[in-house]
Amino acid sequence: MNARFDLFDNELAAKFTKRFANSSLVISQSPLPKSTQELVSLRASQINGCGWCIDLHTKEAAAAGETAVRLNLVAAWRESTVFTEAEQAALALAEEGTRLADAHQGVSDETWAQVRKHYDDDQIAALVCLVALINAANRLAVIVHQKGGSYEPGMFAAALD
């Protein structure tokens, strides 16, 4: 199945998409570790079934040196030994922040306490903004059926120029 609509071919959508994507620069330039950014983006994208974003974040993480073992275990991070406590806190926040409709409380106090334990205020700000941003990106791609598989590392950065 092909994409329903090309967000980069329509003038209005292209303007929005470029501005939306540029907002990610604030997060990528933050003190939140790049590996954590990719793991969080990958996990939210898995939950949302966004093939385009799973493709992008898996390949960008691998290109940055992330191991295949860790990438393959993101979906089962609770049942894995390869993630730090800080990464586990970030992945829990990503899951709870993505599954808002599934949990009456949203992000639990326990998860929030773990995030506070491992990250400073600037990292938390980046993490919260990242969860919101990746969920919005997932929705854009899923709505138009943007498929995964053709992404090459660096394409996203090149699109921001």
Secondary structure, 3 states (H helix, E strand, C coil): CCCCCCCCCCHHHHHHHHHHHHCHHHHHCCCCCHHHHHHHHHHHHHHHCCHHHHHHHHHHHHHCCCCHHHHHHHHHHHHCCCCCHHHHHHHHHHHHHHCHHHCCCCCCHHHHHHHHHHCCHHHHHHHHHHHHHHHHHHHHHHHCCCCCCCCCCCHHHHHCC
